[in-house]
Amino acid sequence: MFHLKMNRNDLKVIGVLALPVMAETILQTFLGTVDTLFAGQISDEAIAAVGVTNLIVNIFIAFFTAVSVGTLAVIGRYVGRSDTEKGNRALQQSVLLSLFIGLSVGVLNLLLYRPILEISGAGEGILVYAIPYYMVVVVPIVFLCLSLVLSSCLRATKDNITPMAATGIANVLNILLNVFFIKLGFGIMGLALATTLSRVFGVGLLLARLARGNGFLRLPIKGWGIDMEMIRSILRIGVPAGGEKLIMRAGQLVYGAMILSIGGEAYVAHNIAGTIENYTYIPSMGFGVAAATLVGIGLGENNPEKARRMALMSNTLSTIFMVSMGIVIFIFAPFFAAAFSSTPEVQALTVTVLRMIALFQPCSALTQVIESALQGAGDTRYPMFLTLFGIWGIRVCVGYFLGIICGFGLVGVWTAYIIDISVRGFLLLRRFNGGKWQMVAI
């Protein structure tokens, strides 16, 4: 009975942390869909301009991840130790780091916007729309950096409600501003202004919450000096996590080009399947944040067994959710494929890939949640090297062998994807069970 009661208590704690993140992820996914719909009212080139810009932004997010993951782990430890002074100090330093990195990236894009867009494959027809959108969205990217990092600061204290609310309000504002600016005839510039203004407003909400205090963190007014020791602690943990994201984004570009070489139908089917697959990641993102937060706090409390229990239970819950979604995808794969394309060949390929996706949901849950748990403990180097091996050694090399050389096409490429996820999931679990993450110093 005691064990069952403990599980129920753990379930409540994990659910309170995971569900707001899942809701926030759904809102973000919906926002991207809405932006694409509004861009479609302008032209197909406007859709491409938004897509190219988002692709570049995703690469820069890797640098912001270095601060957000490091901040989550460091502040989580101080929460576990009930050390509010150092927690607030870490908050200060994370804000300073965010300002430095975000402003640096913004200046870089102000100076090199055209070469960056051209390298990304934007032709003259797309550049007409991409340049004004890019300048308004990417140059002030410091607000996106602040949003990610401030949200991590709050999540480290088990406050996932504030980031969710800020995201929800900012998304509603973005939609309203899109309608307003489109009606005024601002075109693509209106979409860009809506995106940036809504980000500014969201950051304002997060700063207001931290200025008032949330029970543990409170943004100090004085003492804004640079604390190099604290910055090194954040970056020592965060840089490998950011490097991992950069490795993954670069691998995805090569991976996408490889699929494009197979044929247009394969590339369309791949993108349709990938779009649907994104929704299956929502549970693992929510439970992954819960695992990272609770592992950091558990280690701060000097209770590694509690941290381990919370991480494994988060993985179990994520697996249940994702397997359920996998069953739905497997059964309704023909319906989903037909909703996106009327071409029989594309539909057939999409159905095959969706059913492959449905079958590896347990491995996908394991990879996402256990990796997040290790990051919450500050053990970020191992996942980075594992991602390097998985993305480039398996997904790209084995995918090329199976898909191109052996002639299995898109099915061969996705087989390599499944092998990558499965191998990484197994090795991450082995690392977690080994317990080295319990000894990472912060």
Sequence and secondary structure as in RCSB ss.txt:
>XXXX:A:sequence
MFHLKMNRNDLKVIGVLALPVMAETILQTFLGTVDTLFAGQISDEAIAAVGVTNLIVNIFIAFFTAVSVGTLAVI
GRYVGRSDTEKGNRALQQSVLLSLFIGLSVGVLNLLLYRPILEISGAGEGILVYAIPYYMVVVVPIVFLCLSLVL
SSCLRATKDNITPMAATGIANVLNILLNVFFIKLGFGIMGLALATTLSRVFGVGLLLARLARGNGFLRLPIKGWG
IDMEMIRSILRIGVPAGGEKLIMRAGQLVYGAMILSIGGEAYVAHNIAGTIENYTYIPSMGFGVAAATLVGIGLG
ENNPEKARRMALMSNTLSTIFMVSMGIVIFIFAPFFAAAFSSTPEVQALTVTVLRMIALFQPCSALTQVIESALQ
GAGDTRYPMFLTLFGIWGIRVCVGYFLGIICGFGLVGVWTAYIIDISVRGFLLLRRFNGGKWQMVAI
>XXXX:A:secstr
 HHHHHHHHHHHHHHHHHHHHHHHHHHHHHHHHHHHHHHHTT HHHHHHHHHHHHHHHHHHHHHHHHHHHHHHHH
HHHHHTT HHHHHHHHHHHHHHHHHHHHHHHHHHHHHHHHHHHHTT  HHHHHHHHHHHHHHHTTTHHHHHHHHH
HHHHHTTT  HHHHHHHHHHHHHHHHHHHHHHHTT THHHHHHHHHHHHHHHHHHHHHHHHH  SS    SS   
  HHHHHHHHHHHHHHHHHHHHHHHHHHHHHHHHHHH HHHHHHHHHHHHHHHHHHHHHHHHHHHHHHHHHHHHH
TT HHHHHHHHHHHHHHHHHHHHHHHHHHHHHHHHHHHHH   HHHHHHHHHHHHHHHHTHHHHHHHHHHHHHHH
HTT  HHHHHHHHIIIIIIIIHHHHIIIIIS  HHHHHHHHHHHHHHHHHHHHHHHHHHTGGGG   
